[in-house]
């Protein structure tokens, strides 16, 4: 089973140098990191263990300003490598990183005491005692990345700590921690694969953006693979996707398996006072939220932006520093938090709110349906009067739910019963536009208005954003003859070449004519 390891520890305690000694790779890839000598973003490297297994290593920055980056890197990993300078001992970010790991449920790992070539034996023993007290039960290994002392022992300790972990059989879920573009390949995203697998040709969804993508290729530490499995660091090539279309915090998921949520019911793990407004770290996302406390142990997190989560996931709560965390009890709870419901959910009881499959059929609560209906009604209130509909929800449950909404489905949109397009406040603009129309194309800035008037038979769109009157279109159509050329059509109609070209291209699109060489052949009787 593939496993991923995250480093942790205070700035300048030697995490990146130690990773390079273990793997042969310097994970500081940014010019600014190399110039300043500190890690700013996440770094990655493969680590070969003595027993032949390979770990994926995520090297995190140690500065207090980059703790949120550290949380993104540590989310979803299997074990830790806590790095402590033998001379300095545990420092503020040592403690905060360790707290984050515990809140994320990362229980297994190794403590490395670094720079031991620079300390005497007494100092080393004091550092060892502190480390054993700090992380009870974890192996503590003294190393020097400069001399190589203890590196083999550290690899052996990591191999012992890297016990097999069951990633479950949940559908594919990968949280993006990096997005970039490579020439000739396109957009590539990377992340730790939490569950499922990803292979060439797979169709996935980018959530919460709601975009469908197809995988061109998959790599694990710069090596192409047919399929990557849960627990691995993965790079996924996504053709046809711009770099800005997917970013850190987004999730690549199996279609229909997960849906975004603005609320999370959690069982709290406070480290101290938890304010009413916090940053919620989940996966690689960092989202502002309000906390509605429910009793002493529970809370509902009301998020400013949606995340993709499921029951059992862990979150970290920060407000300048790490103030606590929590375990997700319900990723799609009702709007009104309930202590009784949360206690029952914590006991393992299952409640249905948002749609889930039960016995092969979709089930949902009336409260959820009312919330969805209200959300769609608000969207319909602000819809364009020229097309007063809203898109049908793209979720897998839409086919089952839509008939219960009391709305009319027309193609890919939902409308209020009997709703019809209307000009409304655009009536004046429509009249002004029609007054300008004739045989010479007029530029129309309002594309929606042009589509509406064309549907009413009041104009014909030509070219890119132009229109002529319906009468002019019929007049131009009347001069068509079988085999007519652009020049002949232009002269017969008495217009310029550009106008003639626009009209002929519209006739081609309408199936009236077909271009053969320099001539147009009539497709059917006029």
N, C-alpha and C positions, 0 to 999 in steps of 0.2 A: 504493500500500500504506500503510495507516494506521501511524503510528509514535507511540511514547510516550517522553517525555523526563523524566528525574528530576533535580532539583537535588541538589547536594552541597556541603558546606562547613561551616566552624566557625560556632558560634553568634555572632550579631551581625555577621556579615560581609555581611548585606544580601540574603539569598536571597529572602525574601518581598517585600521592597520592589522588588527587581529584577523578580520575576515580575509584580508589579502594573504596573510601568512597561512591560513587554513585552505584557501581556495586557489591562490595564485592570481586573483582578480581584484583590481582596485575598483571599488564600487562608486567612488566619487567621479561621476562622468561629466558634471557641469564645469565649465571653465571657472565660474565663480567659486565653486567648491575647491578646485585645485589651487586657485590663487590665494584663497583665505585659509585653506587647510582645515576647514570644517565641513561636515555634511549638512546640506540644506534640504535635499529631497531624498526620497527612498532610493536605495541601491540594491542590486540583485546579483547573485552569483550561485553557481552549483557547487555543492560540497560532497566530495566522494568520501564515504565512510570506510573503515577497515574491512567491514564485512561485505563490501561490494554495493551496498545501497547508496543512493544519492539523495541528499537533502537539497531543497530549494531554500536559499538564504535570502532574507529580506533585511538589509542593513538600514537602520533608522537613524535620523539625526538626534543628537543629544541636547541641543540647546532648548531652553525653556520656551522660546518663541515658536518652536516647531513641534510642540507636543502633539498638536492635532495631526501633523503628518505622521508622527510616531504611531498614533492610534490607528490611522488608516493602514499603516504597514503591518501592525500587529493583529489586526482583525482577521479572523479565520485561520490563524496559524496553529501548528500543533505543539510546538515547544519553543523554549526561549534560551538565549545565551546572554545572561546578565554579566556585563563587563564592569569591573570595579578596579580602579587604580589602587595598587597595593599600598602606595604611599599616602594617598589622600583618603582612602576609605569611602564609605557611602556618602554621597552628596545629595542635594535636593532632587535632581532629576533621577538619581538612582531610586529614591523612594517613590517618586511619582510614577516612573515607568513600571516599577514593580506593582504598584497599586493598580495601574491600568491592566497589566497582565492578569492579575487576579480577578478584576472585574470582567475581563473578557473570557475567563474560564481557562486560561492557559496555565496548567498546573505543573507540567513537567519541563525540566530544563537543567542547565548547568550554570554555575557561577565561575567565571574566569577572573582570577586576580592577575592583572597585567603589570608590566614594567617591573617584574620582580628582580631584574638584573640591577635595578637602581636602589634597592632597599636592603637593609640588613635582615638577619634571621628573626630578630625580635619583632621588628615592624611587620614582617610577613606573617608571623604567628598571630599578632594582634589583628591584622586584616582578615586572616582566615577565621578567627573566632567571631569577628563581627559578621562576616558573610554567612557563617553557619547559623548564627542567631537570626540574621535577616531573612534567610530562606531555609527554614528547617527541612532537612531531608534531601536537599539538593546537593549533588557532588560539587566540591570546590576544588578547582585545579589552578595551580600557580603556573603562569606562562610568561614568556618574553618573546614578543613578536620580532624583536631585533636580533636576538641570539638564536631563536628557535627552541629554546628550552621549554619543555612541557607541551609543545604543540601536538605531538603524537598522543600523549596522555589525554589531551583535551578531545581529540578526535575519538578516542576510545570511549571517553565518558559520554560524548554526544551520541555515539552508537548505542550505548546502554540505555540512555534516556529516551531514545527515539523508538519507544514501544509502539506497536501497531495501534492505529486509531481507526475506529469504524466511522466512516463519513456518511453512512446511511445510504438509502436508495432514493433520496429526494430528487426531483427534476433539476436540470442544469441551472446553476446560479453562479455567476462570476461578477464580483464587484470591481469595477475599473479603477485602477490607481494611476494609470498613465495613458495618454493618447498622443500619438505623433504620426507624422507622415514620412514615408520612405519613397524615394524616386523609383518609379517603375512598379511599385507595390500598392501605394495608396495609404490609406489610414490603417494604423495598427493600434490595438489597445492591449494592455497587459493587466494582469491581476491574478490573485490566488483563486483557483477554482474550488468553491466551497462544496459543491455537490454536483452529481451527474458527470457528464463528459461532453467534450466538444471535438468535432471532427470536420474535415473538409466537406463542404456542401450543406452543412447543417443550416437550417433556418432558425434564427433566434429573434428575440425582441430586445430592443434597448429600452429599458424602463428607468425612470418614470416618463420618458419622452414618448413612448408609444410607437416606436418606429421598428418596422420589420427589416432585418438584415440577413444576408447570407454569408457564410464563412467561406473565404477563398482558400486559406491555408492556416495551419496551426504549428507553432513552434514551442518547445520547452527548452529554455536556456540555449537559444540560437540553433537548435537542432530541429529539423522538420519532423513531425510525427503525424501518423494517420489520425490518431485520436488521443487527446489528453484526458486524464482522469482526475477525479477529485483529490485535492491535496497538493497538486502541482502548480508551479508558477507557469503561467501560460501567456503567450503572445498570439493574438488572433488578428488576421488580416481581413478587413471588411471593405470590399470593393463598392464604389459608388457612394461612399460616406465621407463627408468632409470632416476634418479634424475637430472643428467646432461643434459638430453634431453629436459628439459623445465625449464626455469628460469625466474626471474623477468624481466618484459618487454615484454614477450611473451603474446599472446592472445589466449584464447580458444574461437572459433567462430563456428557458424553454417556453414557446408560445402557449399562452393560456394557463400556465402553471402558477404565476404570481401576478398580483395586481397591486398598483401603488396605493399607499394609504397616507392619510393626514393625521391619523390617531393611532396610538399604541397604548394598550393597557400593560403595565409592567409591575413586577414585584421589585421594590426598591432595595438597593444595597447602599445606603448612605455612608459616606466617610466623615460627615460632619453636617453642618447646616446646609440644606439644599434650597437655594433661592427659587422664587416662582418663575424665573426666566433663566433658561440655560441653553447651552449648545449641546445637542444630542449627536453623539458620534455612533453611527451604525454602518457596518460595512466600511466603505471608504467615504461615506457621506458625512457632512458636518452641517447640521440643520438647526436653526434657532427654534425653540419650543417654549410654550407655557406649560407649567406643571400644575395639574389639578390633583392635589393630594386626596387620597381616599383611605381614611383610617391611618394607622401608623405605618403599615407595610406596603401599601399600594399607591399607585398614581396613574393618571392618564396623561400621556404626553401629547399635547396638541401642537402639531408641527406647522411651521410656516411654509414648508415645501414638502412634497410627498417623498416617501422612501419605499423601498421594496423589502419587506420583512416577513417573517413567519414565526409562529410560536416556538419558543425555546431560544431564539436569538438573544444575544446580549448587546446592551448599549452602555456607553460611557457618557456621563454627564459632566460638563465642564462649565465653569464660570470664572475665568481667569486662571483658575487651577482646577484640578480634578476634584469634584465634590461628591462623586458617587457613581453608581451605575444601576443596572437592573436587568432582569430577565423578562422577555416579552411573553406575556400570558395570552394576549389576543392581538393579532395584527390588524384586525378589522372590527373593532368594538363599536357598539352603539355610541351615539354622541353623548348621552347622559351616563356618566360613570356610576357604577353600582358596586358597593362593597360586597354585597352578597354574591353577585356574579363573579367578581374577582376572586373571592375566597373559594368558590366552587371550581373555578377554572384552575386555580393553583392546586386543588386536590386532584385534578386530572379530568374533571367533568368537561364535556364538550357542549358548547352553545353555538347555534347557527345565527349569524348576523348577515355578513356579506355572503354571496353565493358560494356554495361548496357542493361537491358531488356526494350524494347519499344514495347508495344502492344503484348507482348509474344514472340517477336523475339529479338535476340541479335543485337545491333547496336554499331558501333565504328567508329572512325575517320580514314581517310587514313593515317594521320600523325602517329597515334598510331600504325597502322599496319606496317608502314615502320620502326618504331622504334623496334617493335618486330622482324621483319624480319632481321634487322641489328644485333640485339642481338643474334639471332639464328645462323646467318652466322658467327659471331665471335666465337660462341661455336663450330660450325662445323669445323672452321679453326684449332682449338686446339684439335679436337676429335682424338682418337686413330685410326691410319690407319687400324688396324685390325678389327675395327668396327666403321666406320666413320659416326656414327649417334649420335643424341642427343635425350634425352627423350622428348616425347610429353608433352607440358604444362599440368599440373595437374588441372588447373582451370576449372570451370564449362563451360566456353565459348569455350573451346578447340575444341569441335566437330564442332562448327559453324565457327570458325576462321581458323583452319588448312587448309581447302581446298583453302584458299585465299593466302597461303604463297608461293606457287610455289615450294614446297618440296614434296618428296615422303614419304608416311607413310607406314612403314613396321612393323607391330605389334605395339609395344609400343615406337617406335623410328621414328624420321624423318631423311631423307637422301636427299642429293642433287640428282636430277634426274640422274639415271644411275650410281651412286656412288657404288663402289665395294670395298670389303676388299682387302688390299694389305700388303705384308710384309714390303716394304719400307726398312728402315734402319735395320730392324730385319732379313733380308735375311741371313746374315752371321751367326747370332745366330741360325736360323732355321736349316741351313745346319750342324752346329756343333752338335746340339741336335740330328738330325736324324742319324748322324754318330755314336752316342753312343747307339742308341736304339737297343734292341734285345728282348730276352725272359725275361731277368731279369729287373724288373722295375727300371727306372731312375727317380730321383727326378727332377722336373721341377719347377724352381722358378717363371718363367713368365707364370702365369695362362692364360693370354689373348693369348699369343703365342700358348700355348697348345690347347686352344679351337679352334683357327684358323686352326692349322695343323690337328686337328682331323676332323674338318669340311671338309678339303681337302682330307681326307682319308689317311693321312701320318703318323698318330700315333693313339693310343687308350689310353685314360686316365684310370688309375686304382688307387684304394686306395685313399689316401688323398694327392694329388699333385704329383703323379707318372704317368709314361707312359711307354708303351711298343710299339714296332713297329707293324704296321698293319699286317705284315706277321706272327709275333709271335702270335698275337691274333688268327689268322686263324689256325695256327698250334695247339694251345692249344684247340681250339674249335673242331678240328678234332679228338682228343682223348677222347672226352666226350662219355660216354655210359649211358644208362638209369639206374639209381640207383647207380651211381658211388659215392664213398666216397671221402673225402678230401685226405686221405692217398693214396687211389688208384690213384687219379688224380695226386697227387704229384709224385708218383713213375713212372707213365706212361709218365709223361712229363720230369722227371729227374730234378726237381727243388726243392727248399726248401719249407717248410710249409707256410711261409709268402707270398711267391710269388704265390703259389697255391691258398691260401685264397683270395688274391687280384683278381686273375683272375676269380675264381668262383663267387665272389660277383659281378663282372662286368657282368658275364653271367646271374646272377639273375636279375640285373638291366635292362639288355637288353631283358629280357623275353625269353632267350634261355633255362634257367633251372629254377627249383623251388625247394627250399630246403624243404625236408620232413625228419625230424629227423636229422640223421647224413649223409643222402644221398641227391643227386641231381637227380631230375626227369626231363627228357627232356620235354619241352613244345611243341616243334614242330620239324618237320623233319629238319635235317641239310642239 
